Amino acid sequence: MPWKHELKNNLTTIEHLQEYVDLTRKERYLLNHVVARHPMSVTRYYLSLIDWDDPSDPIRKMAIPSLDELSLRGSYDTSGEKERTKLPGLQHKYPQTALILATNKCATYCRHCFRKRLVGLSTEEIIHNFSQAVKYIKSHPEINNVLITGGDPFMLETSTIRKFLEKVSAIPHLDFIRFGTRIPVTFPMRIIEDEELQKALTTYACGTKKIYIVTQFNHPTEITTQATEAVAVLSQAGTLISNQTVLLKGVNDDPDTLAELQNRLVNRGIIPYYVFQCRPVKRVKTQFQVPLYQGYTIVEEAKKKLNGHSKRFRYVMSHKTGKIEIIGILNDDIVLKYHQAEDVRKLGKIFTRKLDVNAGWLDDLQ
């Protein structure tokens, strides 16, 4: 397929990066140290969105390694994924949802990725035996949906995606299937050019299980003509598309940018789902995380510029204990709510912590 050949042209080395930006010898040395630990790979399409004359360009910040990645503050597993792994490649944290890590590959390796520990690297964390995963899901009737993610599952062969859909769709107690993918954002031609993928999605989206595509647009610049076409193709195939934005310092951490993003998503038929607090991941936290107080203020100011449909998202952090919504500031407290919880007794629980204007995560709050 042409899209496969195109990936061979990805920007993958610091030497090739010098074609776009001037680097000192020290910067080259340090950035090579970064990509040796966390590989760089950027599609030529996504590169074309970068304004290289702007050192603060948001696409550049998300795609191109920086010296900030030398910071080891944080954790490689902020959400307790290891503890919730039931077999290699399958996690079961919330009763109703099974999560399958289908691959460790992406079209573009985002520098803010919360799975930096495995994406682009050799790992035992991805699924090796899909039949075992299906057997586990069948034996847990409380599971009513499956999230297939990674890495990016749309990097898999179309025949593999079809096989996944065939096996999962046959499980009686499932209501819907989700694919977590950033392909519409970083490499839309994979969707536009592959008629077999379109046919596979159409076949199963028209069956008894709904298929949701959960993508991640973080900045209005990403909503291009090609990305819009990819979204239209997915919609025509019968899938439902929602978006999870990550609040990122230097990318979308101002109300105007965040509001423009959400409004343009709704205009393209994409449902705003979550705005995520950036996780305190090693080599990510220092560069991308904004404090919760600042994040809440940005989100609320953005909502003033949004209509009812474009502000349906929730501002949440995906903590190891559950998905926690940041719902308000009251005097000297920050007000939080368990939107999802591993411990079902916490579901819907509203609680407070002492407000700390520098805190970026639940664990930073007293």
Backbone torsions as a table, in degrees:
resi	resn	phi	psi	omega
1	MET	NA	142.0	-179.7
2	PRO	-56.0	-35.4	-177.6
3	TRP	-65.5	-31.2	177.5
4	LYS	-66.4	-42.3	179.4
5	HIS	-65.9	-35.2	-179.3
6	GLU	-62.1	-33.9	-179.7
7	LEU	-64.6	-22.6	178.2
8	LYS	-68.5	-15.6	179.2
9	ASN	-93.8	6.6	-179.8
10	ASN	-57.1	149.4	171.7
11	LEU	-77.4	119.2	-172.9
12	THR	-130.5	-8.9	-175.9
13	THR	-128.2	153.6	177.1
14	ILE	-66.4	-32.4	177.8
15	GLU	-60.2	-44.5	178.6
16	HIS	-71.5	-29.3	177.8
17	LEU	-60.7	-30.2	-178.9
18	GLN	-64.8	-12.8	174.2
19	GLU	-68.8	-19.9	-175.3
20	TYR	-109.7	-27.2	-174.0
21	VAL	-145.1	142.2	178.0
22	ASP	-78.0	131.5	179.9
23	LEU	-128.6	140.1	173.8
24	THR	-76.1	167.6	178.6
25	ARG	-60.1	-40.3	179.9
26	LYS	-65.3	-42.5	178.8
27	GLU	-62.5	-41.7	177.7
28	ARG	-60.7	-43.2	-179.7
29	TYR	-61.9	-47.7	-177.0
30	LEU	-69.5	-38.9	179.6
31	LEU	-69.8	-33.8	173.2
32	ASN	-63.0	-34.5	176.1
33	HIS	-64.3	-40.3	179.5
34	VAL	-65.0	-50.0	-174.3
35	VAL	-74.8	-16.8	173.0
36	ALA	-68.6	-29.3	179.1
37	ARG	-91.3	-40.1	-179.6
38	HIS	-133.1	100.6	-170.9
39	PRO	-56.0	153.3	172.6
40	MET	-104.9	134.0	172.7
41	SER	-155.9	119.4	-176.5
42	VAL	-133.0	128.2	178.4
43	THR	-66.5	151.5	177.9
44	ARG	-62.9	-33.1	176.3
45	TYR	-60.7	-50.3	-177.4
46	TYR	-67.2	-34.8	174.8
47	LEU	-59.0	-36.1	-176.6
48	SER	-66.1	-14.3	179.5
49	LEU	-85.8	-9.4	-175.7
50	ILE	-84.1	133.7	169.4
51	ASP	-92.5	100.0	-173.9
52	TRP	-71.0	-14.0	176.1
53	ASP	-80.0	-9.6	179.8
54	ASP	-110.0	105.6	-179.3
55	PRO	-64.5	-16.1	179.3
56	SER	-102.1	15.7	-178.6
57	ASP	-55.5	129.1	-175.1
58	PRO	-66.0	-35.3	179.3
59	ILE	-68.9	-40.9	176.3
60	ARG	-58.4	-42.4	-178.3
61	LYS	-63.7	-37.7	-177.9
62	MET	-77.3	-24.9	-170.3
63	ALA	-110.4	-27.5	-171.2
64	ILE	-104.2	130.5	-179.8
65	PRO	-58.0	148.8	177.3
66	SER	-135.0	166.4	-179.6
67	LEU	-68.5	-18.5	176.3
68	ASP	-62.2	-21.6	-180.0
69	GLU	-73.1	-3.3	174.6
70	LEU	-75.8	-15.8	-179.1
71	SER	-73.3	128.5	-179.2
72	LEU	-103.3	16.6	175.1
73	ARG	-65.0	135.1	178.3
74	GLY	110.0	-159.4	-175.2
75	SER	-138.3	153.8	175.2
76	TYR	-84.7	-9.8	179.0
77	ASP	-137.6	79.5	-174.1
78	THR	-77.7	-16.7	-175.0
79	SER	-110.6	10.3	177.2
80	GLY	67.1	37.0	-177.0
81	GLU	-66.6	-35.9	-179.3
82	LYS	-59.7	-42.1	-177.2
83	GLU	-68.1	-24.4	-176.4
84	ARG	-99.2	8.1	179.6
85	THR	-81.9	120.0	-177.2
86	LYS	-92.8	-29.6	172.2
87	LEU	-158.5	160.0	-175.1
88	PRO	-50.4	120.0	177.8
89	GLY	89.6	-0.5	179.0
90	LEU	-128.4	124.9	176.8
91	GLN	-115.9	147.0	177.9
92	HIS	-140.2	89.1	-176.5
93	LYS	-97.1	-51.8	178.3
94	TYR	-97.9	140.4	-172.6
95	PRO	-51.4	-40.4	-172.3
96	GLN	-84.7	-10.2	-169.7
97	THR	-123.7	128.8	168.8
98	ALA	-105.4	136.1	-178.6
99	LEU	-114.9	127.7	-179.2
100	ILE	-114.3	121.6	173.5
101	LEU	-86.4	98.8	-170.0
102	ALA	-83.3	-23.0	-177.2
103	THR	-161.8	161.8	174.9
104	ASN	-106.1	10.8	-176.2
105	LYS	-106.5	149.2	173.5
106	CYS	-136.9	159.3	175.5
107	ALA	-68.0	-40.0	175.0
108	THR	-131.5	134.7	178.2
109	TYR	-89.8	104.7	-178.2
110	CYS	-70.6	136.8	-177.2
111	ARG	-72.8	-17.2	179.2
112	HIS	-95.9	10.1	-174.9
113	CYS	-57.8	133.0	179.6
114	PHE	-83.5	-8.3	174.6
115	ARG	-108.7	41.0	179.6
116	LYS	-59.3	-22.3	-178.4
117	ARG	-65.0	-20.1	-174.2
118	LEU	-131.0	-24.3	-173.4
119	VAL	-71.0	125.5	-179.1
120	GLY	80.8	2.8	-175.8
121	LEU	-118.5	158.5	172.7
122	SER	-67.4	129.1	-174.2
123	THR	-150.9	152.5	174.1
124	GLU	-98.6	4.0	-173.9
125	GLU	-82.5	-15.2	-177.8
126	ILE	-87.3	164.9	-175.3
127	ILE	-67.2	134.8	177.9
128	HIS	-114.1	-24.5	-178.9
129	ASN	-137.8	96.3	-175.4
130	PHE	-65.1	-30.2	179.9
131	SER	-62.9	-36.3	176.7
132	GLN	-64.6	-39.7	177.8
133	ALA	-62.8	-43.4	178.8
134	VAL	-62.2	-41.7	178.8
135	LYS	-61.3	-41.7	178.8
136	TYR	-63.2	-46.4	-178.5
137	ILE	-63.1	-40.9	179.0
138	LYS	-61.7	-32.3	-177.5
139	SER	-84.3	0.8	179.4
140	HIS	-126.3	85.0	-175.2
141	PRO	-65.3	-12.6	176.9
142	GLU	-71.9	-17.9	178.6
143	ILE	-76.2	119.2	178.9
144	ASN	-115.1	0.9	174.9
145	ASN	-153.2	153.5	179.7
146	VAL	-123.9	132.6	174.6
147	LEU	-106.9	115.7	177.3
148	ILE	-98.7	116.3	-172.9
149	THR	-141.4	-152.2	-177.3
150	GLY	-179.8	-127.5	21.6
151	GLY	41.0	-165.9	-177.9
152	ASP	-124.5	113.3	-176.6
153	PRO	-63.1	-21.2	177.6
154	PHE	-78.3	3.2	169.8
155	MET	-86.2	-11.1	178.7
156	LEU	-73.2	159.7	172.5
157	GLU	-58.2	143.8	179.6
158	THR	-59.8	-35.6	178.3
159	SER	-62.7	-34.5	177.9
160	THR	-70.6	-41.4	177.2
161	ILE	-60.8	-43.1	178.8
162	ARG	-62.1	-40.8	-180.0
163	LYS	-64.4	-42.5	176.4
164	PHE	-58.0	-47.0	-178.5
165	LEU	-63.0	-40.7	180.0
166	GLU	-60.7	-46.9	-176.2
167	LYS	-71.6	-43.1	-176.1
168	VAL	-72.6	-37.3	-179.4
169	SER	-63.6	-22.0	-178.1
170	ALA	-82.2	-4.7	-179.5
171	ILE	-82.2	116.5	-169.6
172	PRO	-61.0	-37.7	-171.9
173	HIS	-87.3	6.8	174.7
174	LEU	-87.1	138.3	177.3
175	ASP	-97.3	-34.5	-178.3
176	PHE	-157.3	164.5	-178.3
177	ILE	-125.3	137.5	178.0
178	ARG	-118.1	143.1	168.8
179	PHE	-115.3	123.4	173.8
180	GLY	-93.0	113.1	-173.2
181	THR	-147.1	142.1	173.4
182	ARG	-108.4	9.1	178.7
183	ILE	-56.8	-41.9	177.9
184	PRO	-58.8	-23.7	-176.9
185	VAL	-89.4	-46.8	-170.6
186	THR	-100.7	-16.7	-174.7
187	PHE	-157.7	60.9	-172.6
188	PRO	-63.7	-22.7	-179.4
189	MET	-64.8	-21.1	176.6
190	ARG	-61.0	-35.2	179.7
191	ILE	-83.2	-43.9	-175.0
192	ILE	-64.8	-38.5	-171.7
193	GLU	-89.0	-17.3	-172.4
194	ASP	-98.9	95.1	-179.6
195	GLU	-66.3	-30.5	179.3
196	GLU	-66.3	-39.0	175.8
197	LEU	-63.7	-43.1	179.3
198	GLN	-60.7	-42.1	179.5
199	LYS	-65.4	-41.5	-179.8
200	ALA	-62.5	-45.8	179.5
201	LEU	-64.1	-41.3	179.5
202	THR	-62.4	-43.6	-178.5
203	THR	-57.8	-46.9	-173.9
204	TYR	-89.0	-26.7	176.7
205	ALA	-68.1	-25.4	179.2
206	CYS	-90.1	3.8	178.8
207	GLY	-89.1	-150.1	-175.5
208	THR	-85.5	-13.3	-179.4
209	LYS	-111.1	127.0	175.0
210	LYS	-71.4	145.4	175.7
211	ILE	-112.4	125.0	176.8
212	TYR	-108.5	134.9	171.5
213	ILE	-103.2	117.3	179.4
214	VAL	-107.1	109.9	-175.8
215	THR	-112.7	-174.7	-174.5
216	GLN	-143.7	88.1	168.6
217	PHE	-91.1	127.6	-177.4
218	ASN	-112.6	-14.5	-176.6
219	HIS	-148.6	144.9	-178.9
220	PRO	-56.2	-30.3	179.5
221	THR	-58.6	-27.5	-178.4
222	GLU	-72.9	-17.2	-177.3
223	ILE	-87.9	79.8	-176.8
224	THR	-95.0	177.9	174.8
225	THR	-60.6	-42.4	-179.1
226	GLN	-68.4	-42.4	178.4
227	ALA	-63.0	-40.2	178.4
228	THR	-63.8	-38.5	178.0
229	GLU	-66.2	-41.3	178.8
230	ALA	-61.6	-41.3	178.4
231	VAL	-64.1	-41.1	178.7
232	ALA	-63.2	-40.0	178.1
233	VAL	-62.4	-44.5	178.8
234	LEU	-63.1	-39.2	177.9
235	SER	-65.6	-43.0	179.6
236	GLN	-64.2	-25.8	177.2
237	ALA	-77.2	-6.7	177.1
238	GLY	96.8	4.6	178.7
239	THR	-84.2	159.0	176.5
240	LEU	-107.4	134.2	-170.5
241	ILE	-116.7	127.5	175.5
242	SER	-127.9	166.3	-173.8
243	ASN	-131.3	136.1	174.2
244	GLN	-115.1	104.7	177.1
245	THR	-84.8	142.2	171.4
246	VAL	-103.8	128.0	177.6
247	LEU	-73.7	116.1	-171.8
248	LEU	-127.0	128.4	177.7
249	LYS	-60.8	129.7	178.5
250	GLY	81.3	1.9	-179.8
251	VAL	-118.7	-58.0	-175.9
252	ASN	-139.4	23.3	-174.3
253	ASP	-88.5	45.5	169.6
254	ASP	-144.7	147.7	-172.4
255	PRO	-59.3	-38.8	-177.3
256	ASP	-64.4	-44.9	179.9
257	THR	-65.0	-45.0	-178.7
258	LEU	-64.5	-40.1	179.4
259	ALA	-67.5	-43.2	178.1
260	GLU	-60.5	-41.7	179.0
261	LEU	-59.2	-51.9	-176.3
262	GLN	-64.4	-39.3	179.1
263	ASN	-65.2	-40.7	-179.3
264	ARG	-70.8	-32.9	176.5
265	LEU	-62.3	-48.0	-179.4
266	VAL	-62.4	-37.5	178.1
267	ASN	-60.6	-30.2	179.0
268	ARG	-91.9	5.1	177.8
269	GLY	83.9	19.0	179.3
270	ILE	-100.3	131.4	-175.6
271	ILE	-87.6	120.2	173.1
272	PRO	-64.6	127.5	-170.2
273	TYR	-113.4	-62.7	175.6
274	TYR	-134.3	152.9	156.2
275	VAL	-112.2	116.4	-175.0
276	PHE	-91.6	135.4	164.6
277	GLN	-65.2	130.2	179.7
278	CYS	-61.1	132.1	-176.0
279	ARG	-76.7	151.3	-179.1
280	PRO	-80.9	64.7	-177.0
281	VAL	-86.9	142.4	174.1
282	LYS	-54.5	137.0	179.7
283	ARG	69.8	7.4	176.8
284	VAL	-123.8	-48.1	-172.7
285	LYS	-48.7	-52.3	-174.9
286	THR	-62.3	-38.9	-174.8
287	GLN	-81.8	-35.2	-166.1
288	PHE	-117.9	-21.4	-171.7
289	GLN	-81.8	132.6	171.6
290	VAL	-101.7	151.5	177.0
291	PRO	-61.1	151.2	-178.3
292	LEU	-58.8	-41.1	-179.4
293	TYR	-61.4	-45.4	178.7
294	GLN	-65.3	-42.5	179.3
295	GLY	-60.8	-43.8	179.4
296	TYR	-61.7	-42.3	180.0
297	THR	-63.5	-43.3	178.8
298	ILE	-61.3	-46.6	-178.1
299	VAL	-62.3	-45.4	-178.6
300	GLU	-66.7	-37.6	176.8
301	GLU	-66.8	-38.3	177.6
302	ALA	-63.8	-40.6	-178.0
303	LYS	-60.9	-27.8	178.5
304	LYS	-65.9	-18.1	-178.3
305	LYS	-101.7	5.9	-173.4
306	LEU	-114.4	152.1	172.1
307	ASN	-86.8	178.6	-174.6
308	GLY	-59.8	-38.7	-178.9
309	HIS	-70.7	-38.7	-174.2
310	SER	-82.8	-6.5	176.1
311	LYS	-116.6	33.6	177.2
312	ARG	-79.3	-10.8	-177.8
313	PHE	-69.4	161.5	172.4
314	ARG	-114.2	141.6	175.6
315	TYR	-90.1	113.1	-171.0
316	VAL	-136.0	161.1	166.5
317	MET	-121.3	137.2	-177.5
318	SER	-92.2	83.1	-176.2
319	HIS	-83.1	162.4	-179.4
320	LYS	-62.9	-23.4	179.3
321	THR	-88.8	-13.1	179.8
322	GLY	154.9	-178.0	177.6
323	LYS	-90.1	114.3	-172.3
324	ILE	-108.6	121.5	178.9
325	GLU	-84.9	135.5	175.2
326	ILE	-93.1	105.9	-169.4
327	ILE	-108.2	-11.2	179.3
328	GLY	176.6	168.0	171.6
329	ILE	-118.7	125.4	-179.2
330	LEU	-129.7	107.9	-176.8
331	ASN	55.2	-114.3	-178.3
332	ASP	-101.6	16.3	-177.3
333	ASP	-119.0	152.4	168.1
334	ILE	-104.5	131.4	-174.1
335	VAL	-100.1	128.6	-173.2
336	LEU	-128.3	161.6	-179.4
337	LYS	-148.4	136.6	175.3
338	TYR	-77.3	101.7	177.1
339	HIS	-76.7	-36.3	172.0
340	GLN	-137.5	151.7	-179.8
341	ALA	-153.6	140.6	174.1
342	GLU	-66.1	-41.7	174.7
343	ASP	-87.0	108.2	-173.3
344	VAL	-61.0	-19.1	178.2
345	ARG	-68.4	-18.7	179.8
346	LYS	-90.2	-11.3	-177.3
347	LEU	-56.0	126.1	179.1
348	GLY	80.0	-3.3	-177.7
349	LYS	-68.9	129.5	175.0
350	ILE	-99.6	132.9	-179.6
351	PHE	-147.6	167.5	-177.7
352	THR	-126.6	157.0	171.0
353	ARG	-134.0	155.1	176.1
354	LYS	-61.9	132.0	-178.2
355	LEU	-69.5	128.9	174.8
356	ASP	-129.9	113.4	-172.4
357	VAL	-66.8	-11.8	179.7
358	ASN	-102.0	-7.6	-175.8
359	ALA	-72.8	134.8	179.4
360	GLY	-113.4	-1.1	-174.8
361	TRP	-154.9	159.9	-179.9
362	LEU	-53.8	-40.8	-176.1
363	ASP	-67.5	-14.0	178.4
364	ASP	-88.1	-8.1	-176.0
365	LEU	-97.5	140.2	175.9
366	GLN	-80.5	NA	NA
